[in-house]
């Protein structure tokens, strides 16, 4: 199993998908993070069953993330 901080380091400036606590999925380019696993994503798209929308650049609080997947 890969450690979360190492996973973030390896995927910096690459596409990732985040599953959030409220079951939303955000996909974008990981452009930064900190020691609390707060993340900055660029070119973000939110994908749900009946909605796809572009959000641009977002900052995600690490405590809201359930899963991080490389794309």
CHARMM-style PDB file with segment names, atoms N, HN, CA, C and O in Angstrom:
ATOM      1  N   UNK     1       0.849  -1.187   0.000  1.00  0.00      PROA
ATOM      2  CA  UNK     1       0.000   0.000   0.000  1.00  0.00      PROA
ATOM      3  C   UNK     1       0.890   1.244   0.000  1.00  0.00      PROA
ATOM      4  O   UNK     1       1.881   1.317   0.727  1.00  0.00      PROA
ATOM      5  N   UNK     2       0.518   2.211  -0.824  1.00  0.00      PROA
ATOM      6  HN  UNK     2      -0.287   2.151  -1.414  1.00  0.00      PROA
ATOM      7  CA  UNK     2       1.319   3.439  -0.943  1.00  0.00      PROA
ATOM      8  C   UNK     2       0.849   4.459   0.093  1.00  0.00      PROA
ATOM      9  O   UNK     2      -0.348   4.600   0.343  1.00  0.00      PROA
ATOM     10  N   UNK     3       1.801   5.162   0.686  1.00  0.00      PROA
ATOM     11  HN  UNK     3       2.774   5.048   0.483  1.00  0.00      PROA
ATOM     12  CA  UNK     3       1.478   6.174   1.685  1.00  0.00      PROA
ATOM     13  C   UNK     3       0.912   7.416   0.995  1.00  0.00      PROA
ATOM     14  O   UNK     3       1.366   7.782  -0.089  1.00  0.00      PROA
ATOM     15  N   UNK     4      -0.073   8.062   1.613  1.00  0.00      PROA
ATOM     16  HN  UNK     4      -0.442   7.764   2.494  1.00  0.00      PROA
ATOM     17  CA  UNK     4      -0.753   9.196   0.961  1.00  0.00      PROA
ATOM     18  C   UNK     4       0.182  10.334   0.539  1.00  0.00      PROA
ATOM     19  O   UNK     4       0.052  10.846  -0.573  1.00  0.00      PROA
ATOM     20  N   UNK     5       1.114  10.739   1.395  1.00  0.00      PROA
ATOM     21  HN  UNK     5       1.220  10.323   2.299  1.00  0.00      PROA
ATOM     22  CA  UNK     5       1.998  11.862   1.039  1.00  0.00      PROA
ATOM     23  C   UNK     5       2.901  11.486  -0.131  1.00  0.00      PROA
ATOM     24  O   UNK     5       3.176  12.319  -0.995  1.00  0.00      PROA
ATOM     25  N   UNK     6       3.361  10.248  -0.167  1.00  0.00      PROA
ATOM     26  HN  UNK     6       3.138   9.570   0.534  1.00  0.00      PROA
ATOM     27  CA  UNK     6       4.193   9.789  -1.277  1.00  0.00      PROA
ATOM     28  C   UNK     6       3.373   9.771  -2.567  1.00  0.00      PROA
ATOM     29  O   UNK     6       3.877  10.118  -3.636  1.00  0.00      PROA
ATOM     30  N   UNK     7       2.124   9.369  -2.461  1.00  0.00      PROA
ATOM     31  HN  UNK     7       1.715   9.087  -1.593  1.00  0.00      PROA
ATOM     32  CA  UNK     7       1.239   9.351  -3.620  1.00  0.00      PROA
ATOM     33  C   UNK     7       1.052  10.760  -4.172  1.00  0.00      PROA
ATOM     34  O   UNK     7       1.076  10.966  -5.385  1.00  0.00      PROA
ATOM     35  N   UNK     8       0.866  11.736  -3.271  1.00  0.00      PROA
ATOM     36  HN  UNK     8       0.846  11.569  -2.285  1.00  0.00      PROA
ATOM     37  CA  UNK     8       0.729  13.126  -3.712  1.00  0.00      PROA
ATOM     38  C   UNK     8       2.005  13.606  -4.394  1.00  0.00      PROA
ATOM     39  O   UNK     8       1.958  14.252  -5.441  1.00  0.00      PROA
ATOM     40  N   UNK     9       3.139  13.286  -3.790  1.00  0.00      PROA
ATOM     41  HN  UNK     9       3.177  12.762  -2.940  1.00  0.00      PROA
ATOM     42  CA  UNK     9       4.425  13.689  -4.354  1.00  0.00      PROA
ATOM     43  C   UNK     9       4.618  13.125  -5.763  1.00  0.00      PROA
ATOM     44  O   UNK     9       5.063  13.829  -6.670  1.00  0.00      PROA
ATOM     45  N   UNK    10       4.276  11.847  -5.932  1.00  0.00      PROA
ATOM     46  HN  UNK    10       3.914  11.275  -5.196  1.00  0.00      PROA
ATOM     47  CA  UNK    10       4.464  11.190  -7.228  1.00  0.00      PROA
ATOM     48  C   UNK    10       3.495  11.698  -8.288  1.00  0.00      PROA
ATOM     49  O   UNK    10       3.769  11.572  -9.482  1.00  0.00      PROA
ATOM     50  N   UNK    11       2.368  12.267  -7.873  1.00  0.00      PROA
ATOM     51  HN  UNK    11       2.145  12.369  -6.904  1.00  0.00      PROA
ATOM     52  CA  UNK    11       1.360  12.710  -8.832  1.00  0.00      PROA
ATOM     53  C   UNK    11       1.266  14.223  -8.972  1.00  0.00      PROA
ATOM     54  O   UNK    11       0.315  14.735  -9.563  1.00  0.00      PROA
ATOM     55  N   UNK    12       2.242  14.938  -8.434  1.00  0.00      PROA
ATOM     56  HN  UNK    12       3.015  14.522  -7.954  1.00  0.00      PROA
ATOM     57  CA  UNK    12       2.273  16.384  -8.585  1.00  0.00      PROA
ATOM     58  C   UNK    12       2.350  16.739 -10.068  1.00  0.00      PROA
ATOM     59  O   UNK    12       3.153  16.167 -10.806  1.00  0.00      PROA
ATOM     60  N   UNK    13       1.519  17.680 -10.501  1.00  0.00      PROA
ATOM     61  HN  UNK    13       0.867  18.144  -9.901  1.00  0.00      PROA
ATOM     62  CA  UNK    13       1.414  18.117 -11.897  1.00  0.00      PROA
ATOM     63  C   UNK    13       0.885  17.033 -12.830  1.00  0.00      PROA
ATOM     64  O   UNK    13       1.107  17.083 -14.039  1.00  0.00      PROA
ATOM     65  N   UNK    14       0.181  16.047 -12.258  1.00  0.00      PROA
ATOM     66  HN  UNK    14       0.001  16.006 -11.275  1.00  0.00      PROA
ATOM     67  CA  UNK    14      -0.465  15.005 -13.056  1.00  0.00      PROA
ATOM     68  C   UNK    14      -1.951  15.001 -12.736  1.00  0.00      PROA
ATOM     69  O   UNK    14      -2.390  15.594 -11.751  1.00  0.00      PROA
ATOM     70  N   UNK    15      -2.723  14.318 -13.588  1.00  0.00      PROA
ATOM     71  HN  UNK    15      -2.366  13.836 -14.388  1.00  0.00      PROA
ATOM     72  CA  UNK    15      -4.171  14.209 -13.396  1.00  0.00      PROA
ATOM     73  C   UNK    15      -4.493  13.250 -12.257  1.00  0.00      PROA
ATOM     74  O   UNK    15      -3.927  12.161 -12.163  1.00  0.00      PROA
ATOM     75  N   UNK    16      -5.418  13.676 -11.389  1.00  0.00      PROA
ATOM     76  HN  UNK    16      -5.878  14.561 -11.464  1.00  0.00      PROA
ATOM     77  CA  UNK    16      -5.898  12.824 -10.307  1.00  0.00      PROA
ATOM     78  C   UNK    16      -7.421  12.965 -10.210  1.00  0.00      PROA
ATOM     79  O   UNK    16      -8.009  13.930 -10.698  1.00  0.00      PROA
ATOM     80  N   UNK    17      -8.032  11.978  -9.568  1.00  0.00      PROA
ATOM     81  HN  UNK    17      -7.554  11.194  -9.171  1.00  0.00      PROA
ATOM     82  CA  UNK    17      -9.462  12.038  -9.260  1.00  0.00      PROA
ATOM     83  C   UNK    17      -9.599  11.940  -7.753  1.00  0.00      PROA
ATOM     84  O   UNK    17      -8.968  11.093  -7.120  1.00  0.00      PROA
ATOM     85  N   UNK    18     -10.424  12.807  -7.175  1.00  0.00      PROA
ATOM     86  HN  UNK    18     -10.936  13.495  -7.688  1.00  0.00      PROA
ATOM     87  CA  UNK    18     -10.665  12.804  -5.737  1.00  0.00      PROA
ATOM     88  C   UNK    18     -12.106  12.423  -5.472  1.00  0.00      PROA
ATOM     89  O   UNK    18     -13.025  12.979  -6.073  1.00  0.00      PROA
ATOM     90  N   UNK    19     -12.304  11.476  -4.573  1.00  0.00      PROA
ATOM     91  HN  UNK    19     -11.558  11.024  -4.084  1.00  0.00      PROA
ATOM     92  CA  UNK    19     -13.634  11.173  -4.066  1.00  0.00      PROA
ATOM     93  C   UNK    19     -13.772  11.928  -2.759  1.00  0.00      PROA
ATOM     94  O   UNK    19     -12.977  11.734  -1.839  1.00  0.00      PROA
ATOM     95  N   UNK    20     -14.777  12.787  -2.670  1.00  0.00      PROA
ATOM     96  HN  UNK    20     -15.423  12.945  -3.417  1.00  0.00      PROA
ATOM     97  CA  UNK    20     -14.991  13.598  -1.476  1.00  0.00      PROA
ATOM     98  C   UNK    20     -16.014  12.950  -0.554  1.00  0.00      PROA
ATOM     99  O   UNK    20     -16.761  12.062  -0.965  1.00  0.00      PROA
ATOM    100  N   UNK    21     -16.041  13.399   0.691  1.00  0.00      PROA
ATOM    101  HN  UNK    21     -15.434  14.120   1.025  1.00  0.00      PROA
ATOM    102  CA  UNK    21     -16.965  12.850   1.688  1.00  0.00      PROA
ATOM    103  C   UNK    21     -18.421  12.953   1.267  1.00  0.00      PROA
ATOM    104  O   UNK    21     -19.235  12.115   1.654  1.00  0.00      PROA
ATOM    105  N   UNK    22     -18.761  13.971   0.477  1.00  0.00      PROA
ATOM    106  HN  UNK    22     -18.100  14.651   0.163  1.00  0.00      PROA
ATOM    107  CA  UNK    22     -20.152  14.129   0.035  1.00  0.00      PROA
ATOM    108  C   UNK    22     -20.436  13.365  -1.265  1.00  0.00      PROA
ATOM    109  O   UNK    22     -21.443  13.608  -1.931  1.00  0.00      PROA
ATOM    110  N   UNK    23     -19.538  12.441  -1.614  1.00  0.00      PROA
ATOM    111  HN  UNK    23     -18.720  12.243  -1.073  1.00  0.00      PROA
ATOM    112  CA  UNK    23     -19.661  11.552  -2.784  1.00  0.00      PROA
ATOM    113  C   UNK    23     -19.466  12.239  -4.126  1.00  0.00      PROA
ATOM    114  O   UNK    23     -19.729  11.636  -5.166  1.00  0.00      PROA
ATOM    115  N   UNK    24     -19.010  13.489  -4.126  1.00  0.00      PROA
ATOM    116  HN  UNK    24     -18.797  13.979  -3.281  1.00  0.00      PROA
ATOM    117  CA  UNK    24     -18.668  14.126  -5.397  1.00  0.00      PROA
ATOM    118  C   UNK    24     -17.305  13.617  -5.841  1.00  0.00      PROA
ATOM    119  O   UNK    24     -16.457  13.266  -5.020  1.00  0.00      PROA
ATOM    120  N   UNK    25     -17.113  13.584  -7.155  1.00  0.00      PROA
ATOM    121  HN  UNK    25     -17.802  13.870  -7.822  1.00  0.00      PROA
ATOM    122  CA  UNK    25     -15.817  13.217  -7.724  1.00  0.00      PROA
ATOM    123  C   UNK    25     -15.282  14.420  -8.484  1.00  0.00      PROA
ATOM    124  O   UNK    25     -15.937  14.947  -9.383  1.00  0.00      PROA
ATOM    125  N   UNK    26     -14.079  14.846  -8.107  1.00  0.00      PROA
ATOM    126  HN  UNK    26     -13.547  14.418  -7.377  1.00  0.00      PROA
ATOM    127  CA  UNK    26     -13.415  15.953  -8.796  1.00  0.00      PROA
ATOM    128  C   UNK    26     -12.198  15.399  -9.514  1.00  0.00      PROA
ATOM    129  O   UNK    26     -11.418  14.642  -8.934  1.00  0.00      PROA
ATOM    130  N   UNK    27     -12.034  15.776 -10.779  1.00  0.00      PROA
ATOM    131  HN  UNK    27     -12.668  16.391 -11.250  1.00  0.00      PROA
ATOM    132  CA  UNK    27     -10.869  15.372 -11.548  1.00  0.00      PROA
ATOM    133  C   UNK    27     -10.133  16.616 -12.012  1.00  0.00      PROA
ATOM    134  O   UNK    27     -10.735  17.556 -12.532  1.00  0.00      PROA
ATOM    135  N   UNK    28      -8.822  16.607 -11.817  1.00  0.00      PROA
ATOM    136  HN  UNK    28      -8.333  15.843 -11.395  1.00  0.00      PROA
ATOM    137  CA  UNK    28      -8.028  17.746 -12.245  1.00  0.00      PROA
ATOM    138  C   UNK    28      -6.543  17.470 -12.094  1.00  0.00      PROA
ATOM    139  O   UNK    28      -6.130  16.361 -11.757  1.00  0.00      PROA
ATOM    140  N   UNK    29      -5.755  18.494 -12.349  1.00  0.00      PROA
ATOM    141  HN  UNK    29      -6.091  19.395 -12.623  1.00  0.00      PROA
ATOM    142  CA  UNK    29      -4.301  18.392 -12.256  1.00  0.00      PROA
ATOM    143  C   UNK    29      -3.853  18.855 -10.874  1.00  0.00      PROA
ATOM    144  O   UNK    29      -4.133  19.985 -10.472  1.00  0.00      PROA
ATOM    145  N   UNK    30      -3.165  17.990 -10.154  1.00  0.00      PROA
ATOM    146  HN  UNK    30      -2.937  17.073 -10.480  1.00  0.00      PROA
ATOM    147  CA  UNK    30      -2.672  18.315  -8.818  1.00  0.00      PROA
ATOM    148  C   UNK    30      -1.507  19.293  -8.941  1.00  0.00      PROA
ATOM    149  O   UNK    30      -0.426  18.922  -9.399  1.00  0.00      PROA
ATOM    150  N   UNK    31      -1.726  20.540  -8.531  1.00  0.00      PROA
ATOM    151  HN  UNK    31      -2.604  20.842  -8.158  1.00  0.00      PROA
ATOM    152  CA  UNK    31      -0.664  21.537  -8.693  1.00  0.00      PROA
ATOM    153  C   UNK    31       0.021  21.890  -7.371  1.00  0.00      PROA
ATOM    154  O   UNK    31       1.040  22.580  -7.372  1.00  0.00      PROA
ATOM    155  N   UNK    32      -0.525  21.424  -6.246  1.00  0.00      PROA
ATOM    156  HN  UNK    32      -1.353  20.863  -6.245  1.00  0.00      PROA
ATOM    157  CA  UNK    32       0.125  21.684  -4.971  1.00  0.00      PROA
ATOM    158  C   UNK    32      -0.590  20.997  -3.827  1.00  0.00      PROA
ATOM    159  O   UNK    32      -1.749  20.599  -3.949  1.00  0.00      PROA
ATOM    160  N   UNK    33       0.117  20.860  -2.707  1.00  0.00      PROA
ATOM    161  HN  UNK    33       1.058  21.182  -2.608  1.00  0.00      PROA
ATOM    162  CA  UNK    33      -0.444  20.268  -1.496  1.00  0.00      PROA
ATOM    163  C   UNK    33       0.414  20.681  -0.315  1.00  0.00      PROA
ATOM    164  O   UNK    33       1.526  21.179  -0.488  1.00  0.00      PROA
ATOM    165  N   UNK    34      -0.112  20.471   0.897  1.00  0.00      PROA
ATOM    166  HN  UNK    34      -1.016  20.066   1.037  1.00  0.00      PROA
ATOM    167  CA  UNK    34       0.672  20.775   2.094  1.00  0.00      PROA
ATOM    168  C   UNK    34       0.695  19.580   3.037  1.00  0.00      PROA
ATOM    169  O   UNK    34       0.185  18.509   2.708  1.00  0.00      PROA
ATOM    170  N   UNK    35       1.289  19.769   4.210  1.00  0.00      PROA
ATOM    171  HN  UNK    35       1.703  20.639   4.478  1.00  0.00      PROA
ATOM    172  CA  UNK    35       1.459  18.656   5.159  1.00  0.00      PROA
ATOM    173  C   UNK    35       0.138  18.158   5.729  1.00  0.00      PROA
ATOM    174  O   UNK    35       0.090  17.078   6.316  1.00  0.00      PROA
ATOM    175  N   UNK    36      -0.942  18.933   5.563  1.00  0.00      PROA
ATOM    176  HN  UNK    36      -0.902  19.811   5.086  1.00  0.00      PROA
ATOM    177  CA  UNK    36      -2.268  18.510   6.043  1.00  0.00      PROA
ATOM    178  C   UNK    36      -3.074  17.847   4.935  1.00  0.00      PROA
ATOM    179  O   UNK    36      -4.254  17.544   5.110  1.00  0.00      PROA
ATOM    180  N   UNK    37      -2.431  17.624   3.801  1.00  0.00      PROA
ATOM    181  HN  UNK    37      -1.473  17.870   3.659  1.00  0.00      PROA
ATOM    182  CA  UNK    37      -3.045  17.023   2.617  1.00  0.00      PROA
ATOM    183  C   UNK    37      -4.117  17.917   1.998  1.00  0.00      PROA
ATOM    184  O   UNK    37      -4.966  17.436   1.248  1.00  0.00      PROA
ATOM    185  N   UNK    38      -4.084  19.232   2.311  1.00  0.00      PROA
ATOM    186  HN  UNK    38      -3.395  19.623   2.921  1.00  0.00      PROA
ATOM    187  CA  UNK    38      -4.901  20.179   1.560  1.00  0.00      PROA
ATOM    188  C   UNK    38      -4.304  20.231   0.161  1.00  0.00      PROA
ATOM    189  O   UNK    38      -3.083  20.205   0.005  1.00  0.00      PROA
ATOM    190  N   UNK    39      -5.150  20.303  -0.850  1.00  0.00      PROA
ATOM    191  HN  UNK    39      -6.141  20.324  -0.724  1.00  0.00      PROA
ATOM    192  CA  UNK    39      -4.659  20.205  -2.223  1.00  0.00      PROA
ATOM    193  C   UNK    39      -5.170  21.345  -3.090  1.00  0.00      PROA
ATOM    194  O   UNK    39      -6.268  21.862  -2.880  1.00  0.00      PROA
ATOM    195  N   UNK    40      -4.359  21.726  -4.061  1.00  0.00      PROA
ATOM    196  HN  UNK    40      -3.468  21.307  -4.231  1.00  0.00      PROA
ATOM    197  CA  UNK    40      -4.756  22.680  -5.099  1.00  0.00      PROA
ATOM    198  C   UNK    40      -4.819  21.898  -6.402  1.00  0.00      PROA
ATOM    199  O   UNK    40      -3.846  21.255  -6.798  1.00  0.00      PROA
ATOM    200  N   UNK    41      -5.971  21.956  -7.066  1.00  0.00      PROA
ATOM    201  HN  UNK    41      -6.762  22.477  -6.744  1.00  0.00      PROA
ATOM    202  CA  UNK    41      -6.151  21.294  -8.351  1.00  0.00      PROA
ATOM    203  C   UNK    41      -6.508  22.331  -9.403  1.00  0.00      PROA
ATOM    204  O   UNK    41      -7.304  23.237  -9.158  1.00  0.00      PROA
ATOM    205  N   UNK    42      -5.909  22.187 -10.575  1.00  0.00      PROA
ATOM    206  HN  UNK    42      -5.261  21.451 -10.775  1.00  0.00      PROA
ATOM    207  CA  UNK    42      -6.203  23.056 -11.716  1.00  0.00      PROA
ATOM    208  C   UNK    42      -7.041  22.298 -12.735  1.00  0.00      PROA
ATOM    209  O   UNK    42      -7.032  21.068 -12.772  1.00  0.00      PROA
ATOM    210  N   UNK    43      -7.768  23.050 -13.564  1.00  0.00      PROA
ATOM    211  HN  UNK    43      -7.776  24.049 -13.534  1.00  0.00      PROA
ATOM    212  CA  UNK    43      -8.582  22.480 -14.644  1.00  0.00      PROA
ATOM    213  C   UNK    43      -9.519  21.400 -14.112  1.00  0.00      PROA
ATOM    214  O   UNK    43      -9.614  20.310 -14.676  1.00  0.00      PROA
ATOM    215  N   UNK    44     -10.209  21.721 -13.017  1.00  0.00      PROA
ATOM    216  HN  UNK    44     -10.132  22.607 -12.559  1.00  0.00      PROA
ATOM    217  CA  UNK    44     -11.043  20.738 -12.327  1.00  0.00      PROA
ATOM    218  C   UNK    44     -12.398  20.589 -13.000  1.00  0.00      PROA
ATOM    219  O   UNK    44     -13.023  21.564 -13.418  1.00  0.00      PROA
ATOM    220  N   UNK    45     -12.834  19.330 -13.091  1.00  0.00      PROA
ATOM    221  HN  UNK    45     -12.327  18.538 -12.752  1.00  0.00      PROA
ATOM    222  CA  UNK    45     -14.180  19.007 -13.542  1.00  0.00      PROA
ATOM    223  C   UNK    45     -14.855  18.193 -12.456  1.00  0.00      PROA
ATOM    224  O   UNK    45     -14.254  17.281 -11.888  1.00  0.00      PROA
ATOM    225  N   UNK    46     -16.112  18.525 -12.167  1.00  0.00      PROA
ATOM    226  HN  UNK    46     -16.601  19.265 -12.629  1.00  0.00      PROA
ATOM    227  CA  UNK    46     -16.920  17.752 -11.227  1.00  0.00      PROA
ATOM    228  C   UNK    46     -17.810  16.835 -12.044  1.00  0.00      PROA
ATOM    229  O   UNK    46     -18.535  17.289 -12.930  1.00  0.00      PROA
ATOM    230  N   UNK    47     -17.757  15.557 -11.749  1.00  0.00      PROA
ATOM    231  HN  UNK    47     -17.168  15.189 -11.029  1.00  0.00      PROA
ATOM    232  CA  UNK    47     -18.549  14.586 -12.489  1.00  0.00      PROA
ATOM    233  C   UNK    47     -19.501  13.871 -11.548  1.00  0.00      PROA
ATOM    234  O   UNK    47     -19.074  13.206 -10.604  1.00  0.00      PROA
ATOM    235  N   UNK    48     -20.799  14.013 -11.811  1.00  0.00      PROA
ATOM    236  HN  UNK    48     -21.145  14.553 -12.577  1.00  0.00      PROA
ATOM    237  CA  UNK    48     -21.808  13.269 -11.066  1.00  0.00      PROA
ATOM    238  C   UNK    48     -22.673  12.543 -12.088  1.00  0.00      PROA
ATOM    239  O   UNK    48     -22.441  12.654 -13.292  1.00  0.00      PROA
ATOM    240  N   UNK    49     -23.657  11.812 -11.620  1.00  0.00      PROA
ATOM    241  HN  UNK    49     -23.846  11.722 -10.642  1.00  0.00      PROA
ATOM    242  CA  UNK    49     -24.492  11.014 -12.519  1.00  0.00      PROA
ATOM    243  C   UNK    49     -25.133  11.851 -13.620  1.00  0.00      PROA
ATOM    244  O   UNK    49     -25.174  11.431 -14.776  1.00  0.00      PROA
ATOM    245  N   UNK    50     -25.638  13.040 -13.265  1.00  0.00      PROA
ATOM    246  HN  UNK    50     -25.605  13.381 -12.326  1.00  0.00      PROA
ATOM    247  CA  UNK    50     -26.346  13.838 -14.258  1.00  0.00      PROA
ATOM    248  C   UNK    50     -25.743  15.217 -14.477  1.00  0.00      PROA
ATOM    249  O   UNK    50     -26.404  16.105 -15.016  1.00  0.00      PROA
ATOM    250  N   UNK    51     -24.497  15.405 -14.065  1.00  0.00      PROA
ATOM    251  HN  UNK    51     -23.960  14.684 -13.627  1.00  0.00      PROA
ATOM    252  CA  UNK    51     -23.895  16.730 -14.167  1.00  0.00      PROA
ATOM    253  C   UNK    51     -22.395  16.622 -14.398  1.00  0.00      PROA
ATOM    254  O   UNK    51     -21.690  15.906 -13.685  1.00  0.00      PROA
ATOM    255  N   UNK    52     -21.923  17.344 -15.405  1.00  0.00      PROA
ATOM    256  HN  UNK    52     -22.495  17.926 -15.983  1.00  0.00      PROA
ATOM    257  CA  UNK    52     -20.488  17.514 -15.614  1.00  0.00      PROA
ATOM    258  C   UNK    52     -20.257  19.010 -15.727  1.00  0.00      PROA
ATOM    259  O   UNK    52     -20.787  19.657 -16.631  1.00  0.00      PROA
ATOM    260  N   UNK    53     -19.460  19.567 -14.803  1.00  0.00      PROA
ATOM    261  HN  UNK    53     -19.030  19.041 -14.070  1.00  0.00      PROA
ATOM    262  CA  UNK    53     -19.204  21.003 -14.896  1.00  0.00      PROA
ATOM    263  C   UNK    53     -17.745  21.315 -14.622  1.00  0.00      PROA
ATOM    264  O   UNK    53     -17.078  20.636 -13.842  1.00  0.00      PROA
ATOM    265  N   UNK    54     -17.272  22.349 -15.277  1.00  0.00      PROA
ATOM    266  HN  UNK    54     -17.814  22.901 -15.911  1.00  0.00      PROA
ATOM    267  CA  UNK    54     -15.884  22.789 -15.120  1.00  0.00      PROA
ATOM    268  C   UNK    54     -15.825  23.795 -13.979  1.00  0.00      PROA
ATOM    269  O   UNK    54     -16.609  24.743 -13.934  1.00  0.00      PROA
ATOM    270  N   UNK    55     -14.887  23.580 -13.057  1.00  0.00      PROA
ATOM    271  HN  UNK    55     -14.250  22.810 -13.094  1.00  0.00      PROA
ATOM    272  CA  UNK    55     -14.758  24.445 -11.884  1.00  0.00      PROA
ATOM    273  C   UNK    55     -13.496  25.299 -11.916  1.00  0.00      PROA
ATOM    274  O   UNK    55     -13.369  26.230 -11.121  1.00  0.00      PROA
ATOM    275  N   UNK    56     -12.567  25.006 -12.811  1.00  0.00      PROA
ATOM    276  HN  UNK    56     -12.670  24.250 -13.458  1.00  0.00      PROA
ATOM    277  CA  UNK    56     -11.321  25.774 -12.860  1.00  0.00      PROA
ATOM    278  C   UNK    56     -10.360  25.325 -11.771  1.00  0.00      PROA
ATOM    279  O   UNK    56     -10.137  24.128 -11.594  1.00  0.00      PROA
ATOM    280  N   UNK    57      -9.786  26.281 -11.035  1.00  0.00      PROA
ATOM    281  HN  UNK    57      -9.967  27.254 -11.178  1.00  0.00      PROA
ATOM    282  CA  UNK    57      -8.839  25.973  -9.961  1.00  0.00      PROA
ATOM    283  C   UNK    57      -9.578  25.923  -8.631  1.00  0.00      PROA
ATOM    284  O   UNK    57     -10.345  26.829  -8.303  1.00  0.00      PROA
ATOM    285  N   UNK    58      -9.341  24.854  -7.862  1.00  0.00      PROA
ATOM    286  HN  UNK    58      -8.718  24.118  -8.129  1.00  0.00      PROA
ATOM    287  CA  UNK    58      -9.993  24.704  -6.562  1.00  0.00      PROA
ATOM    288  C   UNK    58      -8.973  24.318  -5.498  1.00  0.00      PROA
ATOM    289  O   UNK    58      -7.936  23.723  -5.792  1.00  0.00      PROA
ATOM    290  N   UNK    59      -9.291  24.672  -4.262  1.00  0.00      PROA
ATOM    291  HN  UNK    59     -10.133  25.156  -4.024  1.00  0.00      PROA
ATOM    292  CA  UNK    59      -8.508  24.246  -3.105  1.00  0.00      PROA
ATOM    293  C   UNK    59      -9.392  23.302  -2.300  1.00  0.00      PROA
ATOM    294  O   UNK    59     -10.515  23.649  -1.934  1.00  0.00      PROA
ATOM    295  N   UNK    60      -8.878  22.111  -2.029  1.00  0.00      PROA
ATOM    296  HN  UNK    60      -7.965  21.829  -2.326  1.00  0.00      PROA
ATOM    297  CA  UNK    60      -9.641  21.079  -1.325  1.00  0.00      PROA
ATOM    298  C   UNK    60      -9.010  20.845   0.040  1.00  0.00      PROA
ATOM    299  O   UNK    60      -7.804  20.620   0.148  1.00  0.00      PROA
ATOM    300  N   UNK    61      -9.823  20.898   1.061  1.00  0.00      PROA
ATOM    301  HN  UNK    61     -10.802  21.080   0.973  1.00  0.00      PROA
ATOM    302  CA  UNK    61      -9.346  20.590   2.407  1.00  0.00      PROA
ATOM    303  C   UNK    61      -9.102  19.078   2.498  1.00  0.00      PROA
ATOM    304  O   UNK    61      -9.962  18.279   2.129  1.00  0.00      PROA
ATOM    305  N   UNK    62      -7.933  18.702   2.988  1.00  0.00      PROA
ATOM    306  HN  UNK    62      -7.234  19.351   3.287  1.00  0.00      PROA
ATOM    307  CA  UNK    62      -7.547  17.291   3.042  1.00  0.00      PROA
ATOM    308  C   UNK    62      -8.527  16.415   3.801  1.00  0.00      PROA
ATOM    309  O   UNK    62      -8.715  15.253   3.442  1.00  0.00      PROA
ATOM    310  N   UNK    63      -9.156  16.949   4.844  1.00  0.00      PROA
ATOM    311  HN  UNK    63      -9.003  17.893   5.135  1.00  0.00      PROA
ATOM    312  CA  UNK    63     -10.078  16.154   5.655  1.00  0.00      PROA
ATOM    313  C   UNK    63     -11.367  15.807   4.914  1.00  0.00      PROA
ATOM    314  O   UNK    63     -12.138  14.970   5.383  1.00  0.00      PROA
ATOM    315  N   UNK    64     -11.616  16.441   3.756  1.00  0.00      PROA
ATOM    316  HN  UNK    64     -10.990  17.121   3.374  1.00  0.00      PROA
ATOM    317  CA  UNK    64     -12.804  16.134   2.965  1.00  0.00      PROA
ATOM    318  C   UNK    64     -12.570  15.052   1.922  1.00  0.00      PROA
ATOM    319  O   UNK    64     -13.509  14.636   1.243  1.00  0.00      PROA
ATOM    320  N   UNK    65     -11.330  14.591   1.787  1.00  0.00      PROA
ATOM    321  HN  UNK    65     -10.568  14.929   2.338  1.00  0.00      PROA
ATOM    322  CA  UNK    65     -10.988  13.626   0.749  1.00  0.00      PROA
ATOM    323  C   UNK    65     -11.054  12.201   1.299  1.00  0.00      PROA
ATOM    324  O   UNK    65     -10.449  11.888   2.324  1.00  0.00      PROA
ATOM    325  N   UNK    66     -11.797  11.350   0.601  1.00  0.00      PROA
ATOM    326  HN  UNK    66     -12.289  11.604  -0.232  1.00  0.00      PROA
ATOM    327  CA  UNK    66     -11.901   9.945   0.973  1.00  0.00      PROA
ATOM    328  C   UNK    66     -10.867   9.111   0.220  1.00  0.00      PROA
ATOM    329  O   UNK    66     -10.233   8.223   0.789  1.00  0.00      PROA
ATOM    330  N   UNK    67     -10.704   9.418  -1.094  1.00  0.00      PROA
ATOM    331  HN  UNK    67     -11.219  10.139  -1.556  1.00  0.00      PROA
ATOM    332  CA  UNK    67      -9.797   8.614  -1.929  1.00  0.00      PROA
ATOM    333  C   UNK    67      -9.164   9.490  -3.001  1.00  0.00      PROA
ATOM    334  O   UNK    67      -9.797  10.394  -3.546  1.00  0.00      PROA
ATOM    335  N   UNK    68      -7.896   9.199  -3.289  1.00  0.00      PROA
ATOM    336  HN  UNK    68      -7.381   8.464  -2.847  1.00  0.00      PROA
ATOM    337  CA  UNK    68      -7.160   9.875  -4.362  1.00  0.00      PROA
ATOM    338  C   UNK    68      -6.740   8.796  -5.357  1.00  0.00      PROA
ATOM    339  O   UNK    68      -6.132   7.794  -4.982  1.00  0.00      PROA
ATOM    340  N   UNK    69      -7.073   9.015  -6.632  1.00  0.00      PROA
ATOM    341  HN  UNK    69      -7.567   9.829  -6.936  1.00  0.00      PROA
ATOM    342  CA  UNK    69      -6.719   8.032  -7.664  1.00  0.00      PROA
ATOM    343  C   UNK    69      -5.983   8.733  -8.792  1.00  0.00      PROA
ATOM    344  O   UNK    69      -6.450   9.758  -9.289  1.00  0.00      PROA
ATOM    345  N   UNK    70      -4.825   8.194  -9.211  1.00  0.00      PROA
ATOM    346  HN  UNK    70      -4.445   7.361  -8.808  1.00  0.00      PROA
ATOM    347  CA  UNK    70      -4.159   8.738 -10.398  1.00  0.00      PROA
ATOM    348  C   UNK    70      -5.007   8.462 -11.633  1.00  0.00      PROA
ATOM    349  O   UNK    70      -5.744   7.478 -11.679  1.00  0.00      PROA
ATOM    350  N   UNK    71      -4.902   9.335 -12.637  1.00  0.00      PROA
ATOM    351  HN  UNK    71      -4.303  10.135 -12.600  1.00  0.00      PROA
ATOM    352  CA  UNK    71      -5.675   9.153 -13.879  1.00  0.00      PROA
ATOM    353  C   UNK    71      -4.765   8.847 -15.025  1.00  0.00      PROA
ATOM    354  OT1 UNK    71      -5.229   8.662 -16.150  1.00  0.00      PROA
TER     355      UNK     71
END
